């Protein structure tokens, strides 16, 4: 699948995925870890889209281990790693592991000296072009708060001391954008350098810990941040993967407005809706006069959001703002969108309904902070 060179992040390129998990074990935990790995690998072997995995131990440090796995594409891996089944299967490993780091890569090139890859061979599903961009990784979390507590949560999340954004010489937190829709919170971050190092650094900052503790009583899903397993489960369930980021092929305008739009999908259609929006944004990026300069589509299950940086007010071009410009695109969104869940029902061919959808989908901006040196 050929992707536009303007796409910096994508789970839709169709190429095989290599996942690398680095682990540092506690002393004496090797046998327990091996038992847990055997249980996990027997389960993951039957997951659709999984091709193979390897367990490796460092020849220099016996506590350092490496698990690599290969997947037909990013989509089955993301579905697996964010599932309740995955949470349950990897839990026995947690007591063995002091530290982990996960990395995910599309396969661009490979060498098989024993034989050339045949047409139709699974090994030919490689990413055809290297993606380019500003070196930023986008990541988001979403969770819900108890109905009736929204204003209290907004006040807590909007009023906190920003953490140090420079983590080291190569890594920094570039931007944090936080939005709410009803009782749903979405927090998106842009990171230059190591995403995991940034998330760990931010989570360790006293002012951030104070905010997380302050909102605990209002969360619909209970968590105990003092308990590593409870915190890990919460943030795994809250993960909202970036499925695609695309930017227009023109100089970045000086003044852009950032919005997060919420698209609750018809049950079971979340991935289809995210793919539809991603295709729309890829096409729109080629329009030199389009108002949307950059967009990121996030999706988990039937929760789909789309963060856009736009050059004008949303309602000046609602079709472009919603990502449905073109013949039949409004009808396609209407088919995939759970209109009742967002309080908008009726044909999107109606201009009135279209503006109503835009107003209802536009999430409440809570805070948008950019690092001082950006």
C-alpha positions as CSV (number, residue, x, y, z in Angstrom):
1,X,0.0,0.0,0.0
2,X,1.4,3.4,-1.1
3,X,1.1,6.1,1.5
4,X,1.5,9.9,1.0
5,X,4.9,11.2,2.0
6,X,3.1,13.7,4.1
7,X,2.0,10.9,6.6
8,X,4.4,10.9,9.6
9,X,2.5,8.2,11.6
10,X,0.3,5.4,10.3
11,X,-1.1,2.1,11.4
12,X,-2.8,1.8,8.0
13,X,0.1,1.3,5.6
14,X,-0.4,-2.5,5.5
15,X,3.2,-3.3,6.1
16,X,4.4,-6.0,8.5
17,X,5.2,-4.9,12.0
18,X,8.2,-5.7,14.2
19,X,7.6,-5.2,17.9
20,X,10.6,-5.1,20.3
21,X,10.2,-5.4,24.0
22,X,13.2,-4.8,26.2
23,X,13.0,-6.2,29.7
24,X,15.2,-5.9,32.8
25,X,14.4,-8.7,35.3
26,X,14.7,-8.8,39.1
27,X,17.5,-11.0,40.4
28,X,16.3,-14.6,40.8
29,X,13.2,-14.1,38.7
30,X,14.3,-15.9,35.5
31,X,12.5,-19.1,36.1
32,X,9.2,-17.4,37.0
33,X,9.6,-15.2,34.0
34,X,10.2,-18.1,31.6
35,X,7.1,-19.9,32.9
36,X,5.1,-16.7,32.4
37,X,6.5,-16.3,28.9
38,X,5.6,-19.9,27.9
39,X,2.0,-19.2,29.0
40,X,1.9,-16.0,27.0
41,X,3.5,-17.3,23.8
42,X,1.1,-20.2,23.7
43,X,-1.8,-17.8,23.9
44,X,-0.5,-15.2,21.4
45,X,0.3,-17.9,18.8
46,X,-3.4,-18.2,18.1
47,X,-4.0,-14.4,17.8
48,X,-5.0,-13.4,14.3
49,X,-2.3,-11.5,12.6
50,X,0.6,-12.8,14.7
51,X,3.4,-14.4,12.7
52,X,6.2,-15.3,15.1
53,X,8.1,-14.2,18.2
54,X,11.5,-14.8,19.8
55,X,12.8,-14.7,23.3
56,X,16.4,-13.6,23.7
57,X,18.7,-13.2,26.7
58,X,21.7,-10.8,26.7
59,X,25.1,-12.5,26.5
60,X,26.5,-9.7,28.6
61,X,23.9,-9.3,31.4
62,X,21.7,-12.2,32.4
63,X,19.0,-9.9,33.8
64,X,18.4,-8.3,30.4
65,X,16.0,-10.0,28.0
66,X,14.4,-9.2,24.6
67,X,11.1,-10.3,23.1
68,X,10.6,-9.6,19.4
69,X,7.4,-10.4,17.6
70,X,6.3,-10.1,14.0
71,X,2.8,-9.2,12.9
72,X,1.0,-9.1,9.6
73,X,0.4,-5.4,10.2
74,X,0.0,-2.9,13.0
75,X,-3.8,-3.3,13.2
76,X,-4.0,-6.8,14.7
77,X,-1.2,-6.0,17.1
78,X,-2.9,-2.8,18.4
79,X,-6.1,-4.8,18.8
80,X,-4.3,-7.4,20.8
81,X,-2.1,-5.2,22.9
82,X,-5.0,-3.1,24.0
83,X,-7.3,-6.0,24.8
84,X,-8.5,-7.3,28.2
85,X,-7.1,-10.7,27.2
86,X,-3.6,-9.2,26.8
87,X,-3.8,-7.4,30.2
88,X,-4.7,-10.8,31.9
89,X,-2.0,-12.8,30.0
90,X,0.9,-10.5,30.7
91,X,0.0,-9.8,34.4
92,X,2.2,-12.8,35.7
93,X,5.2,-11.1,34.1
94,X,4.9,-7.9,36.0
95,X,6.3,-9.2,39.3
96,X,9.4,-10.5,37.4
97,X,10.2,-7.3,35.6
98,X,12.0,-4.2,37.0
99,X,11.7,-2.2,33.8
100,X,10.4,-2.5,30.2
101,X,10.5,-0.6,27.0
102,X,8.3,-1.3,24.0
103,X,9.2,-0.2,20.4
104,X,7.2,-0.8,17.2
105,X,8.5,-0.6,13.7
106,X,7.2,-1.1,10.2
107,X,9.3,-3.4,8.0
108,X,10.8,-1.5,5.1
109,X,13.6,-3.8,3.8
110,X,14.9,-7.3,4.5
111,X,17.5,-9.7,3.2
112,X,16.8,-13.4,2.6
113,X,19.9,-14.9,0.9
114,X,18.5,-18.4,0.8
115,X,15.8,-17.5,-1.8
116,X,14.1,-14.4,-3.3
117,X,10.7,-13.5,-2.0
118,X,8.0,-14.8,-4.3
119,X,5.1,-12.8,-5.5
120,X,2.4,-13.0,-2.8
121,X,4.9,-14.1,-0.2
122,X,4.0,-12.7,3.3
123,X,7.5,-11.2,3.4
124,X,6.6,-8.8,0.5
125,X,4.2,-6.8,2.6
126,X,6.7,-4.1,3.3
127,X,6.3,-0.4,3.7
128,X,7.2,1.0,0.3
129,X,8.3,4.4,1.4
130,X,10.0,5.8,4.5
131,X,7.8,8.3,6.3
132,X,9.0,11.8,7.0
133,X,8.0,14.4,9.5
134,X,9.2,16.6,12.3
135,X,10.4,13.8,14.5
136,X,7.4,13.9,16.9
137,X,5.4,11.0,18.3
138,X,1.8,11.5,19.1
139,X,0.0,9.6,21.9
140,X,-3.3,10.0,23.7
141,X,-5.2,8.7,26.7
142,X,-8.9,8.7,27.2
143,X,-11.0,8.0,30.3
144,X,-14.4,8.9,31.7
145,X,-15.3,10.6,34.9
146,X,-18.5,10.3,37.0
147,X,-21.4,12.2,35.5
148,X,-21.9,15.4,37.4
149,X,-18.2,15.9,38.3
150,X,-17.2,17.3,34.9
151,X,-16.7,20.9,36.1
152,X,-14.6,19.8,39.1
153,X,-12.4,17.7,36.8
154,X,-12.0,20.6,34.3
155,X,-10.9,22.9,37.1
156,X,-8.3,20.4,38.3
157,X,-6.9,19.6,34.9
158,X,-6.8,23.2,33.7
159,X,-5.0,24.6,36.8
160,X,-1.7,22.8,37.5
161,X,1.9,23.8,37.3
162,X,3.4,22.5,34.1
163,X,6.2,19.9,34.5
164,X,9.7,20.3,33.2
165,X,9.4,19.5,29.4
166,X,13.1,19.0,28.7
167,X,13.9,15.4,29.7
168,X,17.4,15.1,28.2
169,X,19.5,16.4,25.3
170,X,17.4,14.6,22.7
171,X,14.0,14.2,24.4
172,X,11.3,16.7,25.4
173,X,7.6,17.0,25.8
174,X,6.7,19.2,22.9
175,X,2.9,19.8,23.5
176,X,0.1,18.7,25.7
177,X,-3.5,19.2,24.6
178,X,-6.4,18.2,26.8
179,X,-10.1,18.1,25.9
180,X,-13.4,16.9,27.3
181,X,-16.7,15.8,25.7
182,X,-19.4,15.2,28.3
183,X,-17.7,13.1,30.9
184,X,-15.0,11.8,28.5
185,X,-11.4,13.2,28.8
186,X,-8.9,13.0,26.0
187,X,-5.3,14.0,26.7
188,X,-3.0,14.1,23.7
189,X,0.8,14.7,23.8
190,X,3.5,15.3,21.2
191,X,6.9,14.1,22.1
192,X,10.3,14.7,20.5
193,X,12.6,11.8,21.1
194,X,11.8,8.9,23.5
195,X,8.0,8.7,24.2
196,X,8.3,6.2,27.1
197,X,11.1,8.2,28.8
198,X,8.9,11.3,28.5
199,X,5.8,9.6,29.9
200,X,7.7,8.2,32.8
201,X,9.4,11.5,33.5
202,X,6.1,13.4,33.5
203,X,4.4,10.8,35.6
204,X,7.2,11.2,38.3
205,X,6.8,15.0,38.6
206,X,5.1,16.0,41.9
207,X,2.7,18.5,40.3
208,X,1.5,15.8,37.9
209,X,1.2,13.2,40.6
210,X,-0.9,15.7,42.6
211,X,-3.3,16.3,39.7
212,X,-3.7,12.5,39.1
213,X,-4.4,12.0,42.8
214,X,-6.9,14.9,42.8
215,X,-9.0,13.4,40.0
216,X,-9.0,9.8,41.4
217,X,-12.3,10.2,43.3
218,X,-14.0,11.4,40.2
219,X,-12.9,8.5,37.8
220,X,-15.5,6.0,36.7
221,X,-12.8,3.3,36.6
222,X,-11.1,3.0,40.0
223,X,-7.3,3.1,40.2
224,X,-4.6,3.2,42.8
225,X,-1.5,4.9,41.5
226,X,0.5,3.7,44.5
227,X,-0.1,0.1,43.2
228,X,2.0,-0.6,40.0
229,X,-0.4,-3.2,38.7
230,X,-3.5,-1.0,39.2
231,X,-1.8,2.0,37.5
232,X,-0.6,-0.2,34.6
233,X,-4.0,-1.6,34.0
234,X,-5.6,1.8,34.1
235,X,-3.2,3.4,31.6
236,X,-3.4,0.3,29.3
237,X,-7.1,0.6,29.2
238,X,-6.9,4.4,28.7
239,X,-4.5,4.2,25.7
240,X,-5.9,5.8,22.6
241,X,-3.5,4.9,19.8
242,X,-2.6,7.4,17.1
243,X,-3.7,5.6,13.9
244,X,-2.4,8.3,11.5
245,X,-0.9,11.8,11.4
246,X,-0.7,13.8,8.2
247,X,0.3,17.3,7.5
248,X,-0.2,19.5,4.4
249,X,2.7,19.8,2.0
250,X,3.1,23.6,2.5
251,X,4.8,25.8,5.0
252,X,3.3,25.8,8.4
253,X,1.1,28.9,8.9
254,X,1.9,31.2,11.8
255,X,-1.5,31.0,13.4
256,X,-3.4,27.7,13.7
257,X,-6.4,26.7,15.9
258,X,-6.3,23.3,17.5
259,X,-9.5,21.3,17.9
260,X,-10.3,17.7,18.9
261,X,-13.4,16.2,17.3
262,X,-15.2,13.2,18.8
263,X,-16.7,10.6,16.5
264,X,-18.4,7.8,18.5
265,X,-18.7,4.9,16.1
266,X,-21.6,2.5,15.5
267,X,-20.8,-0.7,17.6
268,X,-18.0,-2.6,15.9
269,X,-17.2,0.1,13.3
270,X,-14.5,2.1,15.1
271,X,-11.6,0.9,13.0
272,X,-13.6,1.4,9.8
273,X,-14.5,4.9,10.9
274,X,-10.9,5.7,11.8
275,X,-9.7,4.4,8.4
276,X,-12.3,6.5,6.6
277,X,-11.2,9.7,8.3
278,X,-7.5,8.8,7.7
279,X,-8.1,8.4,4.0
280,X,-10.0,11.7,3.9
281,X,-7.2,13.6,5.7
282,X,-4.6,12.1,3.4
283,X,-6.5,13.4,0.4
284,X,-7.1,16.8,2.0
285,X,-3.4,17.2,2.7
286,X,-2.9,17.6,-1.1
287,X,-5.3,20.6,-1.3
288,X,-3.1,23.8,-1.2
289,X,-6.1,25.9,-0.1
290,X,-7.6,23.5,2.4
291,X,-8.1,24.9,5.9
292,X,-6.9,21.8,7.7
293,X,-3.1,22.0,8.0
294,X,-2.5,18.8,10.1
295,X,-4.6,16.1,11.6
296,X,-4.2,13.0,13.8
297,X,-6.8,10.3,14.0
298,X,-6.9,8.3,17.3
299,X,-9.0,5.1,17.8
300,X,-9.6,2.5,20.4
301,X,-12.6,0.2,20.0
302,X,-15.6,2.5,19.1
303,X,-14.0,5.6,20.4
304,X,-12.6,7.7,17.5
305,X,-11.2,11.2,17.8
306,X,-9.5,13.5,15.3
307,X,-7.2,16.3,16.4
308,X,-6.9,19.0,13.8
309,X,-4.8,22.2,13.4
310,X,-6.9,24.5,11.2
311,X,-6.3,27.9,9.7
312,X,-9.8,29.3,10.3
313,X,-13.0,28.9,12.4
314,X,-14.5,25.5,12.1
315,X,-17.9,26.6,10.9
316,X,-16.5,28.4,7.8
317,X,-16.0,25.0,6.1
318,X,-17.8,22.3,8.1
319,X,-17.2,19.6,5.5
320,X,-13.4,20.1,5.6
321,X,-13.5,20.5,9.4
322,X,-15.3,17.2,9.8
323,X,-13.2,15.5,7.2
324,X,-16.0,14.7,4.8
325,X,-15.4,16.8,1.8
326,X,-16.3,15.1,-1.5
327,X,-19.3,13.4,-3.0
328,X,-20.9,10.8,-0.8
329,X,-18.6,11.4,2.1
330,X,-21.2,12.8,4.4
331,X,-23.4,9.7,3.8
332,X,-20.4,7.5,4.6
333,X,-19.8,9.2,7.9
334,X,-23.5,9.0,8.7
335,X,-23.3,5.2,8.1
336,X,-20.4,4.8,10.5
337,X,-21.2,7.4,13.2
338,X,-23.4,6.7,16.2
339,X,-25.3,9.9,15.9
340,X,-27.6,9.2,18.9
341,X,-24.5,8.9,21.2
342,X,-23.4,12.4,20.2
343,X,-26.9,13.9,20.2
344,X,-27.2,14.4,16.5
345,X,-29.5,12.3,14.3
346,X,-30.7,12.9,10.8
347,X,-29.2,13.2,7.4
348,X,-25.9,14.9,7.1
349,X,-27.0,16.2,3.7
350,X,-28.9,18.8,5.7
351,X,-26.7,21.9,6.3
352,X,-28.4,22.4,9.7
353,X,-27.6,18.9,10.8
354,X,-24.0,19.3,9.6
355,X,-23.5,22.4,11.7
356,X,-25.1,20.7,14.6
357,X,-22.8,17.7,14.3
358,X,-19.8,20.0,14.1
359,X,-20.9,21.8,17.3
360,X,-21.5,18.6,19.2
361,X,-18.3,16.8,18.0
362,X,-16.0,19.7,18.9
363,X,-14.6,18.8,22.3
364,X,-14.2,21.4,25.1
365,X,-10.6,22.6,25.2
366,X,-9.3,22.3,28.8
367,X,-5.6,23.1,28.3
368,X,-3.1,23.3,25.4
369,X,0.5,23.8,26.5
370,X,3.5,24.0,24.3
371,X,7.1,23.8,25.6
372,X,8.8,27.2,25.8
373,X,11.6,26.2,23.3
374,X,9.1,24.9,20.7
